[in-house]
Amino acid sequence: MVGVIARSPLPRGRLLFLLMVGVVIVSLSYPLLTKPDEPDPEHAYTIVNTFPHDPEAFTQGLVYHDGRLYEGT
């Protein structure tokens, strides 16, 4: 039996295509299979004071620590 080549039932290109279609179907159905997250809680705020601000400066960061909000410029 010289010259007999075993072939797979599906050509490699078709197998790759079917694999990609399967990945797309699974990834698109994932949000339908998971339960939705709870909405983020809302927080109220009150402006208690304002301070002058340099219009040429920009905020580099905000930190909320022990009930106070700190701004870094």
mmJSON file of the N, C-alpha and C atoms, coordinates in Angstrom:
{"data_MODEL":{"atom_site":{
"group_PDB":["ATOM","ATOM","ATOM","ATOM","ATOM","ATOM","ATOM","ATOM","ATOM","ATOM","ATOM","ATOM","ATOM","ATOM","ATOM","ATOM","ATOM","ATOM","ATOM","ATOM","ATOM","ATOM","ATOM","ATOM","ATOM","ATOM","ATOM","ATOM","ATOM","ATOM","ATOM","ATOM","ATOM","ATOM","ATOM","ATOM","ATOM","ATOM","ATOM","ATOM","ATOM","ATOM","ATOM","ATOM","ATOM","ATOM","ATOM","ATOM","ATOM","ATOM","ATOM","ATOM","ATOM","ATOM","ATOM","ATOM","ATOM","ATOM","ATOM","ATOM","ATOM","ATOM","ATOM","ATOM","ATOM","ATOM","ATOM","ATOM","ATOM","ATOM","ATOM","ATOM","ATOM","ATOM","ATOM","ATOM","ATOM","ATOM","ATOM","ATOM","ATOM","ATOM","ATOM","ATOM","ATOM","ATOM","ATOM","ATOM","ATOM","ATOM","ATOM","ATOM","ATOM","ATOM","ATOM","ATOM","ATOM","ATOM","ATOM","ATOM","ATOM","ATOM","ATOM","ATOM","ATOM","ATOM","ATOM","ATOM","ATOM","ATOM","ATOM","ATOM","ATOM","ATOM","ATOM","ATOM","ATOM","ATOM","ATOM","ATOM","ATOM","ATOM","ATOM","ATOM","ATOM","ATOM","ATOM","ATOM","ATOM","ATOM","ATOM","ATOM","ATOM","ATOM","ATOM","ATOM","ATOM","ATOM","ATOM","ATOM","ATOM","ATOM","ATOM","ATOM","ATOM","ATOM","ATOM","ATOM","ATOM","ATOM","ATOM","ATOM","ATOM","ATOM","ATOM","ATOM","ATOM","ATOM","ATOM","ATOM","ATOM","ATOM","ATOM","ATOM","ATOM","ATOM","ATOM","ATOM","ATOM","ATOM","ATOM","ATOM","ATOM","ATOM","ATOM","ATOM","ATOM","ATOM","ATOM","ATOM","ATOM","ATOM","ATOM","ATOM","ATOM","ATOM","ATOM","ATOM","ATOM","ATOM","ATOM","ATOM","ATOM","ATOM","ATOM","ATOM","ATOM","ATOM","ATOM","ATOM","ATOM","ATOM","ATOM","ATOM","ATOM","ATOM","ATOM","ATOM","ATOM","ATOM","ATOM","ATOM","ATOM","ATOM","ATOM","ATOM","ATOM","ATOM","ATOM"],
"id":[1,2,3,4,5,6,7,8,9,10,11,12,13,14,15,16,17,18,19,20,21,22,23,24,25,26,27,28,29,30,31,32,33,34,35,36,37,38,39,40,41,42,43,44,45,46,47,48,49,50,51,52,53,54,55,56,57,58,59,60,61,62,63,64,65,66,67,68,69,70,71,72,73,74,75,76,77,78,79,80,81,82,83,84,85,86,87,88,89,90,91,92,93,94,95,96,97,98,99,100,101,102,103,104,105,106,107,108,109,110,111,112,113,114,115,116,117,118,119,120,121,122,123,124,125,126,127,128,129,130,131,132,133,134,135,136,137,138,139,140,141,142,143,144,145,146,147,148,149,150,151,152,153,154,155,156,157,158,159,160,161,162,163,164,165,166,167,168,169,170,171,172,173,174,175,176,177,178,179,180,181,182,183,184,185,186,187,188,189,190,191,192,193,194,195,196,197,198,199,200,201,202,203,204,205,206,207,208,209,210,211,212,213,214,215,216,217,218,219],
"type_symbol":["N","C","C","N","C","C","N","C","C","N","C","C","N","C","C","N","C","C","N","C","C","N","C","C","N","C","C","N","C","C","N","C","C","N","C","C","N","C","C","N","C","C","N","C","C","N","C","C","N","C","C","N","C","C","N","C","C","N","C","C","N","C","C","N","C","C","N","C","C","N","C","C","N","C","C","N","C","C","N","C","C","N","C","C","N","C","C","N","C","C","N","C","C","N","C","C","N","C","C","N","C","C","N","C","C","N","C","C","N","C","C","N","C","C","N","C","C","N","C","C","N","C","C","N","C","C","N","C","C","N","C","C","N","C","C","N","C","C","N","C","C","N","C","C","N","C","C","N","C","C","N","C","C","N","C","C","N","C","C","N","C","C","N","C","C","N","C","C","N","C","C","N","C","C","N","C","C","N","C","C","N","C","C","N","C","C","N","C","C","N","C","C","N","C","C","N","C","C","N","C","C","N","C","C","N","C","C","N","C","C","N","C","C","N","C","C","N","C","C"],
"label_atom_id":["N","CA","C","N","CA","C","N","CA","C","N","CA","C","N","CA","C","N","CA","C","N","CA","C","N","CA","C","N","CA","C","N","CA","C","N","CA","C","N","CA","C","N","CA","C","N","CA","C","N","CA","C","N","CA","C","N","CA","C","N","CA","C","N","CA","C","N","CA","C","N","CA","C","N","CA","C","N","CA","C","N","CA","C","N","CA","C","N","CA","C","N","CA","C","N","CA","C","N","CA","C","N","CA","C","N","CA","C","N","CA","C","N","CA","C","N","CA","C","N","CA","C","N","CA","C","N","CA","C","N","CA","C","N","CA","C","N","CA","C","N","CA","C","N","CA","C","N","CA","C","N","CA","C","N","CA","C","N","CA","C","N","CA","C","N","CA","C","N","CA","C","N","CA","C","N","CA","C","N","CA","C","N","CA","C","N","CA","C","N","CA","C","N","CA","C","N","CA","C","N","CA","C","N","CA","C","N","CA","C","N","CA","C","N","CA","C","N","CA","C","N","CA","C","N","CA","C","N","CA","C","N","CA","C","N","CA","C","N","CA","C","N","CA","C","N","CA","C","N","CA","C","N","CA","C"],
"label_alt_id":[null,null,null,null,null,null,null,null,null,null,null,null,null,null,null,null,null,null,null,null,null,null,null,null,null,null,null,null,null,null,null,null,null,null,null,null,null,null,null,null,null,null,null,null,null,null,null,null,null,null,null,null,null,null,null,null,null,null,null,null,null,null,null,null,null,null,null,null,null,null,null,null,null,null,null,null,null,null,null,null,null,null,null,null,null,null,null,null,null,null,null,null,null,null,null,null,null,null,null,null,null,null,null,null,null,null,null,null,null,null,null,null,null,null,null,null,null,null,null,null,null,null,null,null,null,null,null,null,null,null,null,null,null,null,null,null,null,null,null,null,null,null,null,null,null,null,null,null,null,null,null,null,null,null,null,null,null,null,null,null,null,null,null,null,null,null,null,null,null,null,null,null,null,null,null,null,null,null,null,null,null,null,null,null,null,null,null,null,null,null,null,null,null,null,null,null,null,null,null,null,null,null,null,null,null,null,null,null,null,null,null,null,null,null,null,null,null,null,null],
"label_comp_id":["MET","MET","MET","VAL","VAL","VAL","GLY","GLY","GLY","VAL","VAL","VAL","ILE","ILE","ILE","ALA","ALA","ALA","ARG","ARG","ARG","SER","SER","SER","PRO","PRO","PRO","LEU","LEU","LEU","PRO","PRO","PRO","ARG","ARG","ARG","GLY","GLY","GLY","ARG","ARG","ARG","LEU","LEU","LEU","LEU","LEU","LEU","PHE","PHE","PHE","LEU","LEU","LEU","LEU","LEU","LEU","MET","MET","MET","VAL","VAL","VAL","GLY","GLY","GLY","VAL","VAL","VAL","VAL","VAL","VAL","ILE","ILE","ILE","VAL","VAL","VAL","SER","SER","SER","LEU","LEU","LEU","SER","SER","SER","TYR","TYR","TYR","PRO","PRO","PRO","LEU","LEU","LEU","LEU","LEU","LEU","THR","THR","THR","LYS","LYS","LYS","PRO","PRO","PRO","ASP","ASP","ASP","GLU","GLU","GLU","PRO","PRO","PRO","ASP","ASP","ASP","PRO","PRO","PRO","GLU","GLU","GLU","HIS","HIS","HIS","ALA","ALA","ALA","TYR","TYR","TYR","THR","THR","THR","ILE","ILE","ILE","VAL","VAL","VAL","ASN","ASN","ASN","THR","THR","THR","PHE","PHE","PHE","PRO","PRO","PRO","HIS","HIS","HIS","ASP","ASP","ASP","PRO","PRO","PRO","GLU","GLU","GLU","ALA","ALA","ALA","PHE","PHE","PHE","THR","THR","THR","GLN","GLN","GLN","GLY","GLY","GLY","LEU","LEU","LEU","VAL","VAL","VAL","TYR","TYR","TYR","HIS","HIS","HIS","ASP","ASP","ASP","GLY","GLY","GLY","ARG","ARG","ARG","LEU","LEU","LEU","TYR","TYR","TYR","GLU","GLU","GLU","GLY","GLY","GLY","THR","THR","THR"],
"label_asym_id":["A","A","A","A","A","A","A","A","A","A","A","A","A","A","A","A","A","A","A","A","A","A","A","A","A","A","A","A","A","A","A","A","A","A","A","A","A","A","A","A","A","A","A","A","A","A","A","A","A","A","A","A","A","A","A","A","A","A","A","A","A","A","A","A","A","A","A","A","A","A","A","A","A","A","A","A","A","A","A","A","A","A","A","A","A","A","A","A","A","A","A","A","A","A","A","A","A","A","A","A","A","A","A","A","A","A","A","A","A","A","A","A","A","A","A","A","A","A","A","A","A","A","A","A","A","A","A","A","A","A","A","A","A","A","A","A","A","A","A","A","A","A","A","A","A","A","A","A","A","A","A","A","A","A","A","A","A","A","A","A","A","A","A","A","A","A","A","A","A","A","A","A","A","A","A","A","A","A","A","A","A","A","A","A","A","A","A","A","A","A","A","A","A","A","A","A","A","A","A","A","A","A","A","A","A","A","A","A","A","A","A","A","A","A","A","A","A","A","A"],
"label_entity_id":["1","1","1","1","1","1","1","1","1","1","1","1","1","1","1","1","1","1","1","1","1","1","1","1","1","1","1","1","1","1","1","1","1","1","1","1","1","1","1","1","1","1","1","1","1","1","1","1","1","1","1","1","1","1","1","1","1","1","1","1","1","1","1","1","1","1","1","1","1","1","1","1","1","1","1","1","1","1","1","1","1","1","1","1","1","1","1","1","1","1","1","1","1","1","1","1","1","1","1","1","1","1","1","1","1","1","1","1","1","1","1","1","1","1","1","1","1","1","1","1","1","1","1","1","1","1","1","1","1","1","1","1","1","1","1","1","1","1","1","1","1","1","1","1","1","1","1","1","1","1","1","1","1","1","1","1","1","1","1","1","1","1","1","1","1","1","1","1","1","1","1","1","1","1","1","1","1","1","1","1","1","1","1","1","1","1","1","1","1","1","1","1","1","1","1","1","1","1","1","1","1","1","1","1","1","1","1","1","1","1","1","1","1","1","1","1","1","1","1"],
"label_seq_id":[1,1,1,2,2,2,3,3,3,4,4,4,5,5,5,6,6,6,7,7,7,8,8,8,9,9,9,10,10,10,11,11,11,12,12,12,13,13,13,14,14,14,15,15,15,16,16,16,17,17,17,18,18,18,19,19,19,20,20,20,21,21,21,22,22,22,23,23,23,24,24,24,25,25,25,26,26,26,27,27,27,28,28,28,29,29,29,30,30,30,31,31,31,32,32,32,33,33,33,34,34,34,35,35,35,36,36,36,37,37,37,38,38,38,39,39,39,40,40,40,41,41,41,42,42,42,43,43,43,44,44,44,45,45,45,46,46,46,47,47,47,48,48,48,49,49,49,50,50,50,51,51,51,52,52,52,53,53,53,54,54,54,55,55,55,56,56,56,57,57,57,58,58,58,59,59,59,60,60,60,61,61,61,62,62,62,63,63,63,64,64,64,65,65,65,66,66,66,67,67,67,68,68,68,69,69,69,70,70,70,71,71,71,72,72,72,73,73,73],
"pdbx_PDB_ins_code":[null,null,null,null,null,null,null,null,null,null,null,null,null,null,null,null,null,null,null,null,null,null,null,null,null,null,null,null,null,null,null,null,null,null,null,null,null,null,null,null,null,null,null,null,null,null,null,null,null,null,null,null,null,null,null,null,null,null,null,null,null,null,null,null,null,null,null,null,null,null,null,null,null,null,null,null,null,null,null,null,null,null,null,null,null,null,null,null,null,null,null,null,null,null,null,null,null,null,null,null,null,null,null,null,null,null,null,null,null,null,null,null,null,null,null,null,null,null,null,null,null,null,null,null,null,null,null,null,null,null,null,null,null,null,null,null,null,null,null,null,null,null,null,null,null,null,null,null,null,null,null,null,null,null,null,null,null,null,null,null,null,null,null,null,null,null,null,null,null,null,null,null,null,null,null,null,null,null,null,null,null,null,null,null,null,null,null,null,null,null,null,null,null,null,null,null,null,null,null,null,null,null,null,null,null,null,null,null,null,null,null,null,null,null,null,null,null,null,null],
"Cartn_x":[0.824,0.0,0.867,1.675,2.516,1.71,1.844,1.172,-0.203,-0.659,-1.965,-1.768,-2.492,-2.391,-3.713,-3.628,-4.846,-5.249,-6.503,-6.998,-7.995,-7.987,-8.965,-10.319,-11.406,-12.736,-12.997,-12.404,-12.591,-11.253,-11.226,-9.984,-9.615,-8.34,-7.836,-8.491,-8.685,-9.301,-10.729,-11.484,-12.874,-12.934,-12.035,-11.997,-11.673,-10.72,-10.375,-11.555,-12.254,-13.425,-14.5,-14.791,-15.814,-15.402,-14.131,-13.641,-13.841,-13.517,-13.693,-15.171,-16.045,-17.486,-17.947,-17.466,-17.823,-17.361,-16.149,-15.63,-16.486,-16.862,-17.699,-19.062,-19.675,-20.993,-20.919,-19.917,-19.776,-19.527,-18.668,-18.363,-19.559,-20.377,-21.563,-22.675,-22.734,-23.792,-23.424,-22.173,-21.749,-22.564,-22.806,-23.611,-25.023,-25.561,-26.903,-26.921,-25.794,-25.729,-25.382,-24.844,-24.465,-25.547,-25.697,-26.711,-26.147,-27.01,-26.518,-26.008,-25.022,-24.481,-25.488,-25.368,-26.212,-25.731,-26.651,-26.216,-25.313,-24.416,-23.524,-24.33,-23.961,-24.693,-24.414,-25.405,-25.241,-24.966,-24.092,-23.734,-24.122,-24.637,-24.991,-23.781,-23.762,-22.67,-23.227,-22.487,-22.833,-21.569,-21.631,-20.492,-20.492,-19.441,-19.376,-18.468,-17.584,-16.676,-16.038,-15.586,-14.833,-13.53,-12.525,-11.206,-10.755,-9.933,-9.422,-8.543,-8.549,-7.813,-7.019,-5.786,-4.928,-5.396,-5.876,-6.374,-5.275,-4.014,-2.911,-2.535,-3.001,-2.688,-3.741,-3.383,-4.347,-4.292,-5.39,-5.485,-4.73,-3.803,-3.055,-3.696,-4.473,-5.107,-6.028,-6.981,-7.898,-7.786,-7.77,-7.706,-8.782,-9.573,-10.586,-10.091,-9.825,-9.254,-9.873,-10.367,-10.967,-12.018,-12.87,-13.965,-13.58,-12.358,-11.913,-11.422,-11.626,-11.182,-9.971,-8.874,-7.636,-7.373,-6.923,-6.6,-5.1,-4.497,-3.07,-2.879,-2.08,-1.812,-0.326],
"Cartn_y":[-1.183,0.0,1.244,1.357,2.525,3.613,4.842,5.961,6.279,5.579,5.874,6.937,8.018,9.115,9.217,9.182,9.326,10.792,11.059,12.435,12.604,13.784,14.066,14.289,14.072,14.239,15.679,16.675,18.078,18.675,19.43,20.133,21.105,21.388,22.218,23.605,24.216,25.542,25.539,24.518,24.428,24.17,23.351,23.085,24.357,25.139,26.398,27.366,27.428,28.296,27.893,26.61,26.147,26.421,26.29,26.592,28.068,28.94,30.38,30.739,30.131,30.376,29.947,28.821,28.364,29.328,29.852,30.817,32.076,32.555,33.76,33.51,32.381,32.077,32.004,31.335,31.232,32.598,33.415,34.725,35.661,35.563,36.411,35.958,34.679,34.192,34.312,34.618,34.707,35.718,36.95,37.891,37.386,36.558,36.024,34.961,34.31,33.229,33.709,34.903,35.427,36.357,36.428,37.33,38.745,39.732,41.118,41.573,42.442,42.994,43.934,44.085,45.057,46.452,47.421,48.779,49.356,50.23,50.875,51.769,51.804,52.675,54.14,54.964,56.398,57.06,58.053,58.775,60.237,60.795,62.214,63.031,64.292,65.161,66.55,67.315,68.694,69.533,70.641,71.553,72.412,72.303,73.044,74.256,74.295,75.422,75.379,76.507,76.568,77.299,76.984,77.581,78.105,79.177,79.673,78.602,78.62,77.595,78.251,77.835,78.347,77.754,78.57,78.019,77.389,77.68,77.077,75.698,75.372,74.075,73.051,71.801,70.752,69.703,69.02,68.011,66.76,66.329,65.103,63.898,64.142,63.013,63.449,62.598,62.803,61.598,61.868,60.793,61.052,60.032,60.125,59.285,59.939,59.24,59.785,58.903,59.266,60.362,60.241,61.182,62.501,62.647,63.898,63.619,64.611,64.513,65.409,64.83,65.569,65.646,66.831,67.044,67.268,66.586,66.784,67.505,68.6,69.332,69.352],
"Cartn_z":[0.0,0.0,0.0,-0.958,-1.107,-1.799,-1.303,-1.941,-1.383,-0.376,0.225,1.3,1.181,2.147,2.896,4.198,5.01,5.038,4.759,4.75,5.888,6.463,7.506,6.843,7.568,6.989,6.532,7.21,6.841,6.436,5.352,5.018,6.136,6.258,7.353,7.37,6.216,6.139,6.656,6.287,6.741,8.247,8.75,10.185,10.963,10.475,11.121,11.08,9.95,9.828,10.834,10.935,11.883,13.325,13.612,14.953,15.273,14.327,14.543,14.703,13.922,14.059,15.446,15.922,17.264,18.342,18.206,19.183,19.183,18.011,17.923,18.556,18.288,18.859,20.375,20.902,22.359,22.973,22.372,22.955,22.878,21.846,21.75,22.687,23.014,23.896,25.37,25.684,27.086,27.887,27.387,28.179,28.448,27.577,27.787,28.878,29.1,30.08,31.479,31.605,32.914,33.423,34.737,35.281,35.305,35.099,35.061,36.423,36.391,37.628,38.259,39.571,40.255,39.883,39.824,39.484,40.572,40.159,41.113,42.047,43.327,44.253,43.938,44.174,43.963,45.303,45.295,46.506,46.342,47.406,47.395,47.845,47.495,47.916,48.181,48.97,49.277,49.16,48.425,48.324,49.577,50.368,51.632,51.538,50.535,50.407,49.021,48.549,47.301,47.558,46.758,46.91,45.556,45.559,44.277,43.62,42.313,41.577,40.452,40.284,39.22,37.886,36.949,35.684,34.825,35.116,34.367,34.915,36.123,36.732,36.298,36.387,36.081,37.186,37.369,38.421,37.997,38.853,38.569,39.239,40.272,40.932,42.042,42.356,43.469,44.386,45.696,46.685,47.719,48.009,49.054,50.222,51.368,52.519,53.795,54.642,55.932,55.789,54.791,54.628,53.994,53.514,52.886,51.469,50.606,49.225,49.034,48.58,48.351,46.85,46.408,44.999,44.862,43.939,43.677,42.356,42.378,41.135,40.856],
"occupancy":[1.0,1.0,1.0,1.0,1.0,1.0,1.0,1.0,1.0,1.0,1.0,1.0,1.0,1.0,1.0,1.0,1.0,1.0,1.0,1.0,1.0,1.0,1.0,1.0,1.0,1.0,1.0,1.0,1.0,1.0,1.0,1.0,1.0,1.0,1.0,1.0,1.0,1.0,1.0,1.0,1.0,1.0,1.0,1.0,1.0,1.0,1.0,1.0,1.0,1.0,1.0,1.0,1.0,1.0,1.0,1.0,1.0,1.0,1.0,1.0,1.0,1.0,1.0,1.0,1.0,1.0,1.0,1.0,1.0,1.0,1.0,1.0,1.0,1.0,1.0,1.0,1.0,1.0,1.0,1.0,1.0,1.0,1.0,1.0,1.0,1.0,1.0,1.0,1.0,1.0,1.0,1.0,1.0,1.0,1.0,1.0,1.0,1.0,1.0,1.0,1.0,1.0,1.0,1.0,1.0,1.0,1.0,1.0,1.0,1.0,1.0,1.0,1.0,1.0,1.0,1.0,1.0,1.0,1.0,1.0,1.0,1.0,1.0,1.0,1.0,1.0,1.0,1.0,1.0,1.0,1.0,1.0,1.0,1.0,1.0,1.0,1.0,1.0,1.0,1.0,1.0,1.0,1.0,1.0,1.0,1.0,1.0,1.0,1.0,1.0,1.0,1.0,1.0,1.0,1.0,1.0,1.0,1.0,1.0,1.0,1.0,1.0,1.0,1.0,1.0,1.0,1.0,1.0,1.0,1.0,1.0,1.0,1.0,1.0,1.0,1.0,1.0,1.0,1.0,1.0,1.0,1.0,1.0,1.0,1.0,1.0,1.0,1.0,1.0,1.0,1.0,1.0,1.0,1.0,1.0,1.0,1.0,1.0,1.0,1.0,1.0,1.0,1.0,1.0,1.0,1.0,1.0,1.0,1.0,1.0,1.0,1.0,1.0,1.0,1.0,1.0,1.0,1.0,1.0],
"B_iso_or_equiv":[0.0,0.0,0.0,0.0,0.0,0.0,0.0,0.0,0.0,0.0,0.0,0.0,0.0,0.0,0.0,0.0,0.0,0.0,0.0,0.0,0.0,0.0,0.0,0.0,0.0,0.0,0.0,0.0,0.0,0.0,0.0,0.0,0.0,0.0,0.0,0.0,0.0,0.0,0.0,0.0,0.0,0.0,0.0,0.0,0.0,0.0,0.0,0.0,0.0,0.0,0.0,0.0,0.0,0.0,0.0,0.0,0.0,0.0,0.0,0.0,0.0,0.0,0.0,0.0,0.0,0.0,0.0,0.0,0.0,0.0,0.0,0.0,0.0,0.0,0.0,0.0,0.0,0.0,0.0,0.0,0.0,0.0,0.0,0.0,0.0,0.0,0.0,0.0,0.0,0.0,0.0,0.0,0.0,0.0,0.0,0.0,0.0,0.0,0.0,0.0,0.0,0.0,0.0,0.0,0.0,0.0,0.0,0.0,0.0,0.0,0.0,0.0,0.0,0.0,0.0,0.0,0.0,0.0,0.0,0.0,0.0,0.0,0.0,0.0,0.0,0.0,0.0,0.0,0.0,0.0,0.0,0.0,0.0,0.0,0.0,0.0,0.0,0.0,0.0,0.0,0.0,0.0,0.0,0.0,0.0,0.0,0.0,0.0,0.0,0.0,0.0,0.0,0.0,0.0,0.0,0.0,0.0,0.0,0.0,0.0,0.0,0.0,0.0,0.0,0.0,0.0,0.0,0.0,0.0,0.0,0.0,0.0,0.0,0.0,0.0,0.0,0.0,0.0,0.0,0.0,0.0,0.0,0.0,0.0,0.0,0.0,0.0,0.0,0.0,0.0,0.0,0.0,0.0,0.0,0.0,0.0,0.0,0.0,0.0,0.0,0.0,0.0,0.0,0.0,0.0,0.0,0.0,0.0,0.0,0.0,0.0,0.0,0.0,0.0,0.0,0.0,0.0,0.0,0.0],
"pdbx_formal_charge":[null,null,null,null,null,null,null,null,null,null,null,null,null,null,null,null,null,null,null,null,null,null,null,null,null,null,null,null,null,null,null,null,null,null,null,null,null,null,null,null,null,null,null,null,null,null,null,null,null,null,null,null,null,null,null,null,null,null,null,null,null,null,null,null,null,null,null,null,null,null,null,null,null,null,null,null,null,null,null,null,null,null,null,null,null,null,null,null,null,null,null,null,null,null,null,null,null,null,null,null,null,null,null,null,null,null,null,null,null,null,null,null,null,null,null,null,null,null,null,null,null,null,null,null,null,null,null,null,null,null,null,null,null,null,null,null,null,null,null,null,null,null,null,null,null,null,null,null,null,null,null,null,null,null,null,null,null,null,null,null,null,null,null,null,null,null,null,null,null,null,null,null,null,null,null,null,null,null,null,null,null,null,null,null,null,null,null,null,null,null,null,null,null,null,null,null,null,null,null,null,null,null,null,null,null,null,null,null,null,null,null,null,null,null,null,null,null,null,null],
"auth_seq_id":[1,1,1,2,2,2,3,3,3,4,4,4,5,5,5,6,6,6,7,7,7,8,8,8,9,9,9,10,10,10,11,11,11,12,12,12,13,13,13,14,14,14,15,15,15,16,16,16,17,17,17,18,18,18,19,19,19,20,20,20,21,21,21,22,22,22,23,23,23,24,24,24,25,25,25,26,26,26,27,27,27,28,28,28,29,29,29,30,30,30,31,31,31,32,32,32,33,33,33,34,34,34,35,35,35,36,36,36,37,37,37,38,38,38,39,39,39,40,40,40,41,41,41,42,42,42,43,43,43,44,44,44,45,45,45,46,46,46,47,47,47,48,48,48,49,49,49,50,50,50,51,51,51,52,52,52,53,53,53,54,54,54,55,55,55,56,56,56,57,57,57,58,58,58,59,59,59,60,60,60,61,61,61,62,62,62,63,63,63,64,64,64,65,65,65,66,66,66,67,67,67,68,68,68,69,69,69,70,70,70,71,71,71,72,72,72,73,73,73],
"auth_comp_id":["MET","MET","MET","VAL","VAL","VAL","GLY","GLY","GLY","VAL","VAL","VAL","ILE","ILE","ILE","ALA","ALA","ALA","ARG","ARG","ARG","SER","SER","SER","PRO","PRO","PRO","LEU","LEU","LEU","PRO","PRO","PRO","ARG","ARG","ARG","GLY","GLY","GLY","ARG","ARG","ARG","LEU","LEU","LEU","LEU","LEU","LEU","PHE","PHE","PHE","LEU","LEU","LEU","LEU","LEU","LEU","MET","MET","MET","VAL","VAL","VAL","GLY","GLY","GLY","VAL","VAL","VAL","VAL","VAL","VAL","ILE","ILE","ILE","VAL","VAL","VAL","SER","SER","SER","LEU","LEU","LEU","SER","SER","SER","TYR","TYR","TYR","PRO","PRO","PRO","LEU","LEU","LEU","LEU","LEU","LEU","THR","THR","THR","LYS","LYS","LYS","PRO","PRO","PRO","ASP","ASP","ASP","GLU","GLU","GLU","PRO","PRO","PRO","ASP","ASP","ASP","PRO","PRO","PRO","GLU","GLU","GLU","HIS","HIS","HIS","ALA","ALA","ALA","TYR","TYR","TYR","THR","THR","THR","ILE","ILE","ILE","VAL","VAL","VAL","ASN","ASN","ASN","THR","THR","THR","PHE","PHE","PHE","PRO","PRO","PRO","HIS","HIS","HIS","ASP","ASP","ASP","PRO","PRO","PRO","GLU","GLU","GLU","ALA","ALA","ALA","PHE","PHE","PHE","THR","THR","THR","GLN","GLN","GLN","GLY","GLY","GLY","LEU","LEU","LEU","VAL","VAL","VAL","TYR","TYR","TYR","HIS","HIS","HIS","ASP","ASP","ASP","GLY","GLY","GLY","ARG","ARG","ARG","LEU","LEU","LEU","TYR","TYR","TYR","GLU","GLU","GLU","GLY","GLY","GLY","THR","THR","THR"],
"auth_asym_id":["A","A","A","A","A","A","A","A","A","A","A","A","A","A","A","A","A","A","A","A","A","A","A","A","A","A","A","A","A","A","A","A","A","A","A","A","A","A","A","A","A","A","A","A","A","A","A","A","A","A","A","A","A","A","A","A","A","A","A","A","A","A","A","A","A","A","A","A","A","A","A","A","A","A","A","A","A","A","A","A","A","A","A","A","A","A","A","A","A","A","A","A","A","A","A","A","A","A","A","A","A","A","A","A","A","A","A","A","A","A","A","A","A","A","A","A","A","A","A","A","A","A","A","A","A","A","A","A","A","A","A","A","A","A","A","A","A","A","A","A","A","A","A","A","A","A","A","A","A","A","A","A","A","A","A","A","A","A","A","A","A","A","A","A","A","A","A","A","A","A","A","A","A","A","A","A","A","A","A","A","A","A","A","A","A","A","A","A","A","A","A","A","A","A","A","A","A","A","A","A","A","A","A","A","A","A","A","A","A","A","A","A","A","A","A","A","A","A","A"],
"auth_atom_id":["N","CA","C","N","CA","C","N","CA","C","N","CA","C","N","CA","C","N","CA","C","N","CA","C","N","CA","C","N","CA","C","N","CA","C","N","CA","C","N","CA","C","N","CA","C","N","CA","C","N","CA","C","N","CA","C","N","CA","C","N","CA","C","N","CA","C","N","CA","C","N","CA","C","N","CA","C","N","CA","C","N","CA","C","N","CA","C","N","CA","C","N","CA","C","N","CA","C","N","CA","C","N","CA","C","N","CA","C","N","CA","C","N","CA","C","N","CA","C","N","CA","C","N","CA","C","N","CA","C","N","CA","C","N","CA","C","N","CA","C","N","CA","C","N","CA","C","N","CA","C","N","CA","C","N","CA","C","N","CA","C","N","CA","C","N","CA","C","N","CA","C","N","CA","C","N","CA","C","N","CA","C","N","CA","C","N","CA","C","N","CA","C","N","CA","C","N","CA","C","N","CA","C","N","CA","C","N","CA","C","N","CA","C","N","CA","C","N","CA","C","N","CA","C","N","CA","C","N","CA","C","N","CA","C","N","CA","C","N","CA","C","N","CA","C","N","CA","C","N","CA","C","N","CA","C"],
"pdbx_PDB_model_num":[1,1,1,1,1,1,1,1,1,1,1,1,1,1,1,1,1,1,1,1,1,1,1,1,1,1,1,1,1,1,1,1,1,1,1,1,1,1,1,1,1,1,1,1,1,1,1,1,1,1,1,1,1,1,1,1,1,1,1,1,1,1,1,1,1,1,1,1,1,1,1,1,1,1,1,1,1,1,1,1,1,1,1,1,1,1,1,1,1,1,1,1,1,1,1,1,1,1,1,1,1,1,1,1,1,1,1,1,1,1,1,1,1,1,1,1,1,1,1,1,1,1,1,1,1,1,1,1,1,1,1,1,1,1,1,1,1,1,1,1,1,1,1,1,1,1,1,1,1,1,1,1,1,1,1,1,1,1,1,1,1,1,1,1,1,1,1,1,1,1,1,1,1,1,1,1,1,1,1,1,1,1,1,1,1,1,1,1,1,1,1,1,1,1,1,1,1,1,1,1,1,1,1,1,1,1,1,1,1,1,1,1,1,1,1,1,1,1,1]
}}}
